[in-house]
Amino acid sequence: MDLELLSAVLLIVGIDIVLGGDNAIVIALASRNLPEQQRNKAIFLGTGLAIVVRIVLTVLAVYLLTIPYLQLVGGLLLIMIAFKLLVDEEDDTANIKAGTTLGAAVKTIVFADIVMGLDNVIAVAGAAHGNIFLVVLGLIVSVPIIVWGSKIILHFIERFPSLVYIGAGILGYTAGKMITHEKRLFFLLEQYPSLSYIVPVVTVILVLASGYIVNRVRIKESYR
């Protein structure tokens, strides 16, 4: 595995972990009313189906991003997602209802994963740059980490809130790379090759600076 492939896989795994931290919470909430034995079945079935659905959606997104200017639009959308990650105070899991049967719990897990995973699909599709193998490999590696290790990850994020900025930085970098991979902008990159390095740096700075400013303003207003 060459360095470029390894860095791409690590980037996708990082995105999955950053944006997939709520998945374990969804699974726990959806299956909390089931008996222990059925709860484990709900976790495995729900997670398995959610992975399949997410792979299909990401593959579709990868092909959609070959449409002119969609890499640019996707990059701009991912900047907004990264900014939202920093400043959003709402808990998307608040409306997740517990299923009373195995089928209901599995449906809840899959549906919630689709709704909450759209930002993940966009980010992973952008980081993969058309390589379906990277999409599948990234999910295979990251899903066990999310399901079994998310409590640890969330514990560290709650204890060290600044870690969220690292996650947002990863998304900002991915957004910048998506923009530089827009074929309709290649003429600019040919004239100014340094843009391929400058744009990702600028998007990271833009996301982190804007998120930090908004959070600081909120803190100041909370003390008034």
C-alpha positions in Angstrom: 0.0 0.0 0.0 1.6 3.3 -1.1 1.7 6.4 1.0 -1.0 8.2 -1.0 -3.4 5.3 -0.7 -2.7 5.0 3.0 -3.2 8.7 3.7 -6.5 8.5 1.7 -7.7 5.6 3.8 -6.7 7.3 7.1 -8.5 10.5 5.9 -11.7 8.5 5.3 -11.5 6.7 8.6 -10.9 10.0 10.3 -14.0 11.5 8.6 -16.1 8.4 9.6 -15.0 8.7 13.2 -15.6 12.5 13.4 -19.0 12.4 11.8 -20.0 8.9 13.0 -19.7 9.4 16.8 -23.5 9.6 17.2 -24.1 6.2 15.5 -23.4 4.2 18.7 -25.8 6.5 20.6 -28.5 5.9 18.0 -28.0 2.1 18.3 -28.2 2.3 22.1 -31.3 4.4 22.1 -33.1 2.4 19.4 -32.5 -1.0 21.1 -32.7 0.0 24.8 -36.2 -1.5 25.3 -35.3 -4.9 23.9 -34.2 -8.0 25.9 -30.5 -8.5 26.0 -30.4 -11.2 23.4 -32.6 -9.3 20.9 -30.6 -6.1 21.7 -27.4 -7.7 20.4 -29.2 -8.9 17.3 -30.6 -5.4 16.7 -27.1 -4.0 17.0 -25.5 -6.4 14.5 -28.4 -6.4 12.0 -29.0 -2.6 12.2 -25.3 -1.8 11.9 -24.8 -4.3 9.1 -27.8 -2.9 7.1 -26.7 0.7 7.8 -23.2 -0.1 6.4 -24.7 -1.6 3.2 -27.0 1.4 2.7 -24.2 3.9 3.4 -21.8 2.1 1.0 -24.6 2.3 -1.7 -25.2 6.0 -1.0 -21.5 6.8 -1.0 -20.9 5.0 -4.3 -23.8 7.0 -5.8 -22.3 10.2 -4.4 -18.9 9.3 -5.9 -20.5 9.0 -9.4 -22.6 12.1 -8.9 -19.4 14.1 -8.1 -18.2 13.4 -11.6 -20.9 15.8 -12.9 -19.4 19.2 -13.7 -19.0 21.6 -10.8 -20.4 19.1 -8.3 -16.9 18.7 -6.7 -16.9 22.5 -6.2 -20.5 22.5 -4.8 -19.7 19.4 -2.6 -16.6 21.1 -1.3 -18.5 24.3 -0.4 -21.2 22.1 1.3 -18.6 20.3 3.3 -17.2 23.6 4.5 -20.7 24.3 5.9 -20.8 20.8 7.5 -17.4 21.4 9.1 -18.6 24.8 10.5 -21.8 23.2 11.8 -19.8 20.6 13.6 -18.0 23.3 15.5 -21.0 25.5 16.4 -24.0 23.2 16.4 -25.3 22.8 20.0 -28.4 20.6 19.1 -28.4 16.9 19.8 -29.6 15.1 16.7 -30.2 11.9 18.8 -32.9 13.5 21.0 -35.7 12.3 18.7 -34.6 8.7 18.4 -37.3 6.4 19.7 -36.7 3.0 21.1 -38.1 0.1 19.2 -40.3 -2.4 21.1 -39.5 -5.2 18.6 -36.4 -6.4 16.8 -37.7 -5.2 13.4 -38.7 -1.8 14.7 -35.3 -1.3 16.4 -33.4 -2.3 13.2 -35.6 0.0 11.1 -34.9 2.9 13.5 -31.2 2.3 13.4 -31.0 2.2 9.6 -33.3 5.2 9.1 -31.5 7.3 11.6 -28.1 6.4 10.1 -29.3 7.5 6.7 -30.7 10.8 8.0 -27.7 11.5 10.2 -25.1 10.1 7.8 -25.7 12.3 4.7 -22.8 14.6 5.7 -20.6 11.6 6.2 -21.5 10.3 2.7 -20.6 13.7 1.1 -17.3 13.9 3.0 -16.3 10.3 2.2 -17.2 10.6 -1.4 -15.1 13.7 -1.7 -12.1 12.1 0.1 -12.3 9.0 -2.1 -12.0 10.9 -5.4 -13.8 8.2 -7.4 -12.1 5.2 -5.7 -14.9 2.8 -4.6 -12.3 0.5 -3.0 -11.3 3.4 -0.6 -15.0 3.9 0.3 -15.5 0.3 1.2 -12.2 -0.2 3.0 -12.6 3.0 5.0 -16.1 1.9 6.2 -14.9 -1.6 7.1 -12.0 -0.1 9.1 -14.0 2.7 10.8 -17.4 1.1 11.6 -16.0 -1.3 14.3 -14.2 1.7 15.8 -17.4 3.8 15.8 -19.6 1.0 17.2 -17.2 -0.3 19.9 -15.0 2.6 20.5 -17.3 5.6 20.2 -17.9 5.8 23.9 -14.2 6.3 24.4 -14.0 8.8 21.6 -17.0 10.7 22.9 -15.5 10.7 26.4 -12.3 12.3 25.2 -14.3 14.8 23.1 -16.4 15.8 26.1 -13.2 16.0 28.3 -11.2 17.8 25.7 -13.6 19.9 23.5 -10.8 21.2 21.5 -10.6 17.8 19.8 -13.7 18.8 17.8 -11.5 21.4 16.1 -9.2 18.7 14.8 -12.2 16.9 13.3 -13.5 20.1 11.7 -10.0 20.7 10.4 -10.0 17.3 8.7 -13.3 18.1 7.1 -12.1 21.6 6.0 -9.0 20.0 4.4 -11.2 17.4 2.6 -13.4 20.3 1.3 -10.4 22.1 0.0 -9.1 19.0 -1.8 -12.6 18.4 -3.3 -12.5 22.0 -4.7 -9.1 21.4 -6.2 -10.3 18.2 -7.9 -13.0 20.1 -9.8 -12.1 19.4 -13.4 -13.6 22.7 -14.5 -11.0 24.5 -12.4 -8.0 22.6 -13.7 -7.0 25.5 -16.0 -6.5 27.6 -12.9 -4.4 24.9 -11.2 -2.3 24.6 -14.4 -1.6 28.3 -14.4 -1.1 28.5 -10.6 0.0 25.0 -9.3 0.4 26.4 -5.8 -3.4 26.7 -5.5 -3.6 22.9 -5.0 -1.8 23.4 -1.7 -3.2 26.9 -0.8 -6.9 26.1 -1.2 -7.0 23.3 1.4 -5.0 25.4 3.9 -7.4 28.3 3.3 -10.5 26.2 3.8 -9.1 24.7 7.1 -8.3 28.3 8.4 -11.7 29.5 7.3 -13.6 26.7 9.1 -11.6 26.9 12.3 -11.4 30.7 12.5 -15.2 31.2 11.8 -16.2 28.4 14.2 -13.9 29.8 16.9 -15.2 33.3 16.5 -18.9 32.2 16.7 -18.2 30.0 19.8 -16.4 32.9 21.5 -19.3 35.2 20.8 -21.8 32.6 22.2 -19.7 32.3 25.4 -19.6 36.0 25.9 -23.4 36.3 25.4 -24.0 33.5 27.8 -22.3 35.6 30.6 -24.5 38.6 30.0 
